[in-house]
Amino acid sequence: MEIHALEHRPRRMSRWRRFAGLATGVAVAASVLVVSQPAVAADPWLTQLDDGYVRFAVPNADVESAIGPVSNLVVEGNFGASANWAQFGLSRSGSNWAGTLGPLEPGLYYYQVTGDDSKPFKDPTNATSVASEPEWSTFFVPGESASLLADAPQAAGSIDTLTYDSAVAGEERSALVWTPPGYRERGKPYPVLYLQHGGGQSYRDWVEVGRAEQILDNLSLSGKLADMVVVMGNGNVPDFASELVDNLMPAVDDAYNVSKAKKDRALAGLSMGGGQTFEVLAQHPGMFAYIGTFGAGRFDVSDLSAKDAKKINKQTELYRLYVGNPTDVAYNDVFKAMQQFDALGLDYQFDGANPDAGHNWNAWQENLIDFAPRIFNGKKTGDAGFSEGHTDIEEPFVLPAAGTTPTPWVTDDGFVTFETTTEFADAEYVSVWANWGPGGSWLRVEMNKVGDRWRATVGPLDPWSYYYRFIVDGVSVKDASNPTKVTTEPTWSTFFVEGEESRLLADVAEGQGGELNVLTYSSTVAQQERSAWVWTPPGYDADRAEAYPLFVLNHGGGQTWTDWVEVGRARQILDNLTLDGSIDPMVVVMPNGNVNNYPAELLDNVLPAVEGAYHVSDDPDQRAIAGLSLGGQRTMSLLLSNPGEFSQVGAFAGFLFGLPPNIDVAKVNAETELVRLYTGDITDFTYPNVLAMMETLDGLGVNYEFNGVTVGPHGWDVWQKNLIDFAPRLFDGE
């Protein structure tokens, strides 16, 4: 079954696209590599912050000027798992649509702004451009892992535009040509690499998105690249082999000091360009000594015999195949091709499947970085094995037949497939929203129509717990095939990806964990019967001599007593920490904090009910309290207004709306053993509130510990990590 994971989504865009024509020259001329752009506005929509964070702020007036009024606005780009296309939703804030995303891994990012899922437009404040994608802009996040994609630190090669007549296309065409540092127009001719783009792209993409100029410059300056000329031609023709051999190559031979020897020629291409590359290899064996196919999905071997394969082997120094992970649409094609090559006796090297990238520029940039240093060194083509971390393809990636499995379907290596029911067969646009972005932030991924259902495969996802919802034509919908539920978010479902990182969130073996029961109590504050979850440790003994310590764990605003169990996986965290010996046996109550007088609700209703039903201590030294977000605010307010009720206090992204009157700071410090504060990063909207609260506590003289920043937004990934850190510190813990 085909995996629907495109490099970008091409649907329903034609009436909104503003196609930009490219001027062509009549000779070899220096190129600045930009197309005509709108004037750059005073206030950029994109601001790059430290440590890989980016801030988008798009004026609504500019949106309406470009595409009219919209009800939602997203930034779409290669932000998703495997660097695949995903949508980051912006929130309306005053006159702007805004949002902060990150931390992003070092590398090049490309993006467009889209309104109402169907109206894409370019960021006019970003001067970068991509000729084949008029709505795209780019930005670069620096870092060691992307050092070869950074601008070269010193004078390096040059990029020129070559124009030539194409008899195949019946027009004048252009190519980009990179020449190495110190290029000489006379003397010993240079070997030449022809580097092809993919379908729907142009000859400029390798420079505008692929960072080929920076890659070649940096490889050359580091001494890892043989002196060569690199030609990036236009492969959008019905007969690429003729275009290359009869038109482009003669033009390059005439304009540049390049060798005409076959041993000094290499050809590589991505996606469609990789298929064209293999076609040339099959039709013109020996024309190129070095061949590379990057994520190619077309390998026509129907006319090749074992004799042909021997001829190709004899005249080819290197043929190296590249592909991404199972989200790469070429993944299964490459697997099949290697089987066919083996049967024919065709020699090749396989770089291994790239686990970190799909069918996108992140993969192809790495392919070029691996391939280019291998060529024009005779038979010294480098290590024939996989690149570091890459893996073999032992079998094709095949999904279960539609409608035959619960969703999501999670593989052992973290690829997750979502599928709707047939209810939305007539929908126009369906996506899946989940906490799989950087730090647990929320991104949307487009689903694709497969028969009368919609599907999407995402991954590999890091081991952790996830929550998601479908969005069908702008309306949030629950995955009806997933039995999990979130009481306060009726459209949410959850799933879990196993692994060492998520071990503390995993279910324990049956019979080894604690018990989870519902406690019902009367609330004089709410004037109703209310409920709370109560977790008791493994081996809980109501008759033991020593009473159990009590830990009160509060939910946040818009949530209720069920959230820590249904989304936060508090039960699993407490079970695993107990079995690890990381926490002492304790009773944990998760009450309903949605009242107008939380101290009265907790002290007069919840605690007496827990004491009446469970063998818990009434000693404040054996009592702890923590809460997330608004629950953290309630916790901190209680600490200041009622010191001595709890000796250990934690606030997960908690803050203060104001100070209670008559705070007895001396008593707070004397009777509180631990106050530990947590916050998410700058994507957490309460981050400044937490910092402000710490300033307030400092001014009062209240003692506390600060855990530091937990990477992630105002969400469950952060709060789960906070609980994992906080619980072991309680009751004579750390």
C-alpha angles and dihedrals in degrees: 000000000000116000109227104216110128127189087242135347112263098182127126095349106112098092091052101043119105103208113209119210120224120227114228126209131218098229143016106300136168110262129212091194101225131117125212110293137185115261111280110253123230094246115049117221090217122056119183111215130191123289097023100303121136130195123208120198114171117182111233089221089061091048093052091046091054104039109356129251116338136190095211137019130197138179109227121200148118092301098117134095111298087017089284125153115284139159126242112199120225122211124222108249114175109302094346140070104225146174142153120226131188170311088269120192115249112274145080119309128195124194148164133199117241131189125205092354093284112057112076123181139169127259099247092196091065111078094201117102143187112209095206092048107041093186095055129101127177140214133182127226108203123220143129095270090056098040093121090056094054123098110276113263093228142021108307137155129334134237119218134177116237118198122197142163116262117206089185095055095031093229145080110275138188138224133183117235126198116202121192127246110286093017111185123210091206136035127045109012120240126240113244134221118202108208118193133203128222137252116303090017135101140222089271098059097085088061102032096046107003095058088221091153092056093042093051093043093051095043090049095048090048091055093243096112127070113231105270145145116243121206122196107195137184109263097180096114134107092238108038096170091058092044091052100041100035103033117016100038095050090049091052092046090054097045103039139045095250132145119252092202113116090225088063096055130090132179128196136161144174127237106324088010089055090054089050089049092055090047090056091047091053096043099038108031111189095019087108125029095201126046131183129179116193113198092332117172101187122073110159106194096156093110096040122102131189087259090055090050091054090051091051091047092051094052100038122079094190138008111177125180126207133188140161129235126292091291087066107099087217095056097098092037091057091048090053093044093054090053090051092047091051091051091050094044092240111161118231143147121231118211091202127246112299105235094200104052141048130198095322147098095277088065095042094049089055090047092056091046089055098040105044097061090052097063135085095021096104112239092345097101098151132246109344093211134091124295113256112290095008119128141210121256105236096173139359119273104249125175124215115264114276114277096013102100138043114256139277097041108204123196123211090255095052105263109143126199122197124197133182126215120253089265091096098046090124096046118122100210131015129177137170120231121201146149095263099113126102110313092358096305120153123263132168124224122198117242122217130223113253110176107309094336136071122236140182132178118206131179168309087275120192114252106271142099120287139192126198148164136200119243111207116189089332097315123110112236133182121239098252091198093060113080094200118104143192110208096206093043106044094185095053127099128180138218137177133225112206124223144111093283091057098039094114090054095051126105113262122227114286112274095016101087134070127271126262118206138168117245115202118201140166116254116208088186097054094029092227145085110275137187139223134182115241121195118198121192125250109282094019108183117196090192101051117122097240118063118231123253113251126226119190112204117193130203126221138251115303089019135093143204093292098059100080088058102035097044108004095055089218090158093058093044092052092044093052096043089052094049089048090054090239095125133036118240109280141156116245122200122193106194135184107263097182098117136109093238109040098173091055092045093050101039099036102034116015101042096046089050092050091047090051094051104034138042097248132150122253091202110114088218087064095049130086134177134193138164143181125238108323087009087056089051090052089048094051093044090052090050091056098040099040108029116182098035093098126022096199124048134181131184119194105199086335124154142167128263089195139321125282114236125265099016112194099211094179091056092045091055096040097049100036117078097185136018110175123181128201136186141175121237129273090293087067107091090212093056094100090045091056091050090048091050091053090053089051092050090048090052091050093045095240113158118234144149123233116213092201126236119327107209109245143060132276093300149104097275089065096042093049090054089048092054091047089055098041105045097061090056093063129102101007093332122131 
